[in-house]
Amino acid sequence: MNRRGRDLGALALALLALIWGYNWVVMKIGLEYAQPFTFSALRTFLGALSLFALLIVMRRPLRPPALGYTIVIGLLQTTGFVGLLMWALESGGAGKTSVLTYTMPFWLLLLAWAFLGERLRGVQWLAVALALVGLVLVLQPWNLHGAFSSALAVAAGFCLAASAIVVKKLQRRQEFDVLSLTTWQMLFGSLPLVFIAALTWQSGPEWTTAFVWALVYNVILANALAWFLWLFALRHLSAGAAGIATLATPVLGVTAAWIQLGERPSAGEAAGMACIIGALVIVTVRGLLEGRREAPARTG
């Protein structure tokens, strides 16, 4: 792994974190002009089309890998994750929703323990416990105001974690092209969102400049470009290092929502967010350390 490749990978990762972090504000703005499922359907279906264009340009395989697995991943990763988070954003704050959605790594740890036989070790238990404490502080079950939106955000994170378990199962079964899988699952996952959007449609969307900008940002930057940057970073960096993007995204989401939307969390919510982000730091640092320990073994 050459130094130039690592530097370019790190640059790609930094740009990715900025795109995904700021997108929480962009999505919130877009929802001022469209219903959540209408916006979800448009961004995912058009995003799938843009990814198909990327597949053609990069000369990747167009055939869907493992059709049954791909459909299940699409229902979880696109229908469930995107649909629920956009629904949560309709009434919930962008910063708070971003943090609750990024409890995904902790659901993934627990699901991998239950379904893949991956044991939780040492500081992973500390990270899960810290995340659960943060979750209670942010959700505030003793205060039902905003509880529905918060529950939707957590459910979105759980769907994304569940989709990762299915991907791991598929990896054990066969090799596949990651970009091809991403494209097909997004197409299959977008179709139920199109159906739900048609059933729940009341009006709009309002094709204002702000909405068109938000849609283009999601289709081109947050989907096509972001997935390209993610795959490029994974090629040149360890998985642990790439996990920094997961850490940076909710931090940037909270910061952008505070600056642009004026969203100021309560003391309890701020403490809870700090706990969740602290838990993400633990998981990310552990991944980095593991990557460094594995590197000499691969080169030795």
RASUL-V993084 format. One record per backbone hydrogen bond with DSSP energy under -0.5 kcal/mol. NH is the residue of the N-H (numbers start at 1). CO is the residue of the C=O. E is the energy in kcal/mol with one decimal. If there is no record, write none. Layout:
nh:NH co:CO e:E
nh:NH co:CO e:E
This chain:
nh:6 co:2 e:-2.0
nh:7 co:3 e:-2.7
nh:8 co:4 e:-2.6
nh:9 co:5 e:-2.3
nh:10 co:6 e:-2.5
nh:11 co:7 e:-2.2
nh:12 co:8 e:-2.5
nh:13 co:9 e:-2.1
nh:14 co:10 e:-2.2
nh:15 co:11 e:-2.2
nh:16 co:12 e:-2.3
nh:17 co:13 e:-2.4
nh:18 co:14 e:-1.8
nh:19 co:15 e:-2.3
nh:20 co:16 e:-2.8
nh:21 co:17 e:-2.5
nh:22 co:18 e:-2.3
nh:23 co:19 e:-1.2
nh:24 co:20 e:-0.5
nh:24 co:21 e:-0.9
nh:25 co:22 e:-1.1
nh:26 co:22 e:-1.8
nh:27 co:23 e:-3.2
nh:28 co:24 e:-1.6
nh:29 co:25 e:-2.2
nh:30 co:26 e:-2.5
nh:31 co:27 e:-1.9
nh:32 co:29 e:-1.6
nh:33 co:30 e:-1.7
nh:39 co:35 e:-2.6
nh:40 co:36 e:-2.4
nh:41 co:37 e:-2.5
nh:42 co:38 e:-2.3
nh:43 co:39 e:-2.7
nh:44 co:40 e:-2.2
nh:45 co:41 e:-2.4
nh:46 co:42 e:-2.1
nh:47 co:43 e:-1.2
nh:48 co:44 e:-2.4
nh:49 co:45 e:-1.8
nh:50 co:46 e:-2.1
nh:51 co:47 e:-2.0
nh:52 co:48 e:-2.1
nh:53 co:49 e:-1.8
nh:54 co:50 e:-1.7
nh:55 co:51 e:-2.5
nh:56 co:52 e:-2.0
nh:57 co:53 e:-2.4
nh:58 co:54 e:-2.6
nh:59 co:56 e:-0.8
nh:60 co:55 e:-2.5
nh:70 co:66 e:-2.6
nh:71 co:67 e:-2.3
nh:72 co:68 e:-2.0
nh:73 co:69 e:-2.7
nh:74 co:70 e:-2.3
nh:75 co:71 e:-2.3
nh:76 co:72 e:-1.9
nh:77 co:73 e:-3.7
nh:78 co:74 e:-1.8
nh:79 co:74 e:-2.3
nh:80 co:75 e:-2.1
nh:81 co:76 e:-2.1
nh:82 co:78 e:-0.9
nh:83 co:78 e:-1.1
nh:83 co:79 e:-1.0
nh:84 co:80 e:-2.2
nh:85 co:81 e:-2.3
nh:86 co:82 e:-2.3
nh:87 co:83 e:-1.8
nh:88 co:84 e:-2.6
nh:89 co:85 e:-2.2
nh:90 co:86 e:-1.0
nh:91 co:87 e:-0.6
nh:91 co:88 e:-0.8
nh:92 co:88 e:-2.2
nh:97 co:93 e:-2.5
nh:98 co:94 e:-2.1
nh:99 co:95 e:-1.8
nh:100 co:96 e:-2.3
nh:101 co:97 e:-2.5
nh:102 co:98 e:-1.6
nh:103 co:100 e:-1.3
nh:104 co:101 e:-1.2
nh:106 co:103 e:-1.3
nh:107 co:103 e:-1.5
nh:108 co:104 e:-2.5
nh:109 co:105 e:-1.8
nh:110 co:106 e:-1.8
nh:111 co:107 e:-2.9
nh:112 co:108 e:-2.7
nh:113 co:109 e:-1.7
nh:114 co:110 e:-2.0
nh:115 co:111 e:-3.2
nh:116 co:112 e:-1.6
nh:117 co:112 e:-0.5
nh:118 co:112 e:-2.0
nh:119 co:117 e:-0.7
nh:124 co:121 e:-2.8
nh:125 co:122 e:-1.2
nh:126 co:122 e:-0.9
nh:127 co:123 e:-2.6
nh:128 co:124 e:-2.4
nh:129 co:125 e:-2.6
nh:130 co:126 e:-2.7
nh:131 co:127 e:-2.5
nh:132 co:128 e:-2.3
nh:133 co:129 e:-2.2
nh:134 co:130 e:-2.4
nh:135 co:131 e:-2.4
nh:136 co:132 e:-2.2
nh:137 co:133 e:-2.1
nh:138 co:134 e:-2.3
nh:139 co:135 e:-3.0
nh:140 co:136 e:-2.5
nh:143 co:140 e:-2.9
nh:147 co:144 e:-2.0
nh:150 co:146 e:-1.9
nh:151 co:147 e:-2.6
nh:152 co:148 e:-2.0
nh:153 co:149 e:-1.9
nh:154 co:150 e:-2.2
nh:155 co:151 e:-2.4
nh:156 co:152 e:-2.1
nh:157 co:153 e:-1.9
nh:158 co:154 e:-2.2
nh:159 co:155 e:-2.4
nh:160 co:156 e:-2.0
nh:161 co:157 e:-2.1
nh:162 co:158 e:-2.6
nh:163 co:159 e:-2.2
nh:164 co:160 e:-1.6
nh:165 co:161 e:-1.5
nh:166 co:162 e:-1.8
nh:167 co:163 e:-2.2
nh:168 co:164 e:-2.3
nh:169 co:165 e:-2.2
nh:170 co:166 e:-2.3
nh:171 co:167 e:-2.6
nh:172 co:168 e:-1.7
nh:173 co:169 e:-0.8
nh:173 co:170 e:-0.7
nh:174 co:170 e:-2.7
nh:178 co:176 e:-0.6
nh:181 co:177 e:-2.5
nh:182 co:178 e:-2.6
nh:183 co:179 e:-2.3
nh:184 co:180 e:-2.5
nh:185 co:181 e:-2.6
nh:186 co:182 e:-1.7
nh:187 co:183 e:-1.9
nh:188 co:184 e:-2.8
nh:189 co:185 e:-2.7
nh:190 co:186 e:-1.6
nh:191 co:187 e:-1.1
nh:192 co:188 e:-0.7
nh:193 co:189 e:-0.8
nh:194 co:190 e:-2.2
nh:195 co:191 e:-2.1
nh:196 co:192 e:-2.9
nh:197 co:193 e:-2.6
nh:198 co:194 e:-1.9
nh:199 co:195 e:-2.0
nh:200 co:196 e:-2.4
nh:201 co:197 e:-0.7
nh:205 co:33 e:-0.6
nh:206 co:33 e:-2.7
nh:207 co:205 e:-0.7
nh:208 co:206 e:-2.5
nh:212 co:208 e:-2.5
nh:213 co:209 e:-2.3
nh:214 co:210 e:-2.2
nh:215 co:211 e:-2.6
nh:216 co:212 e:-2.8
nh:217 co:213 e:-2.5
nh:218 co:214 e:-1.9
nh:219 co:215 e:-2.7
nh:220 co:216 e:-2.8
nh:221 co:216 e:-0.8
nh:221 co:217 e:-0.8
nh:222 co:217 e:-2.9
nh:224 co:219 e:-1.8
nh:225 co:220 e:-3.1
nh:226 co:221 e:-1.9
nh:227 co:223 e:-2.6
nh:228 co:224 e:-1.7
nh:229 co:225 e:-2.6
nh:230 co:226 e:-2.4
nh:231 co:227 e:-2.2
nh:232 co:228 e:-2.3
nh:233 co:229 e:-2.7
nh:234 co:230 e:-2.3
nh:235 co:231 e:-1.4
nh:236 co:232 e:-1.2
nh:237 co:233 e:-2.0
nh:242 co:238 e:-2.4
nh:243 co:239 e:-1.3
nh:244 co:241 e:-1.8
nh:245 co:242 e:-1.7
nh:246 co:243 e:-0.6
nh:247 co:243 e:-1.4
nh:248 co:244 e:-2.9
nh:249 co:245 e:-2.0
nh:250 co:246 e:-0.8
nh:251 co:247 e:-0.9
nh:252 co:248 e:-2.7
nh:253 co:249 e:-2.4
nh:254 co:250 e:-2.6
nh:255 co:251 e:-2.2
nh:256 co:252 e:-2.9
nh:257 co:253 e:-2.2
nh:258 co:254 e:-2.1
nh:259 co:255 e:-2.4
nh:260 co:256 e:-3.0
nh:261 co:256 e:-0.6
nh:261 co:257 e:-1.1
nh:262 co:258 e:-0.5
nh:263 co:257 e:-1.9
nh:264 co:262 e:-0.7
nh:265 co:263 e:-0.6
nh:270 co:266 e:-2.9
nh:271 co:267 e:-2.2
nh:272 co:268 e:-2.3
nh:273 co:269 e:-2.9
nh:274 co:270 e:-2.2
nh:275 co:271 e:-2.0
nh:276 co:272 e:-2.3
nh:277 co:273 e:-2.8
nh:278 co:274 e:-2.4
nh:279 co:275 e:-2.2
nh:280 co:276 e:-2.1
nh:281 co:277 e:-2.1
nh:282 co:278 e:-1.9
nh:283 co:279 e:-2.2
nh:284 co:280 e:-2.7
nh:285 co:281 e:-2.9
nh:286 co:282 e:-2.3
nh:287 co:283 e:-2.0
nh:288 co:284 e:-2.3
nh:289 co:285 e:-2.5
nh:290 co:286 e:-2.3
nh:291 co:287 e:-2.2
nh:292 co:288 e:-2.0
nh:293 co:289 e:-2.0
nh:294 co:290 e:-2.2
nh:295 co:291 e:-1.5
nh:296 co:292 e:-0.9
nh:297 co:293 e:-0.7
nh:298 co:294 e:-1.9
nh:299 co:295 e:-1.9
nh:300 co:296 e:-1.6
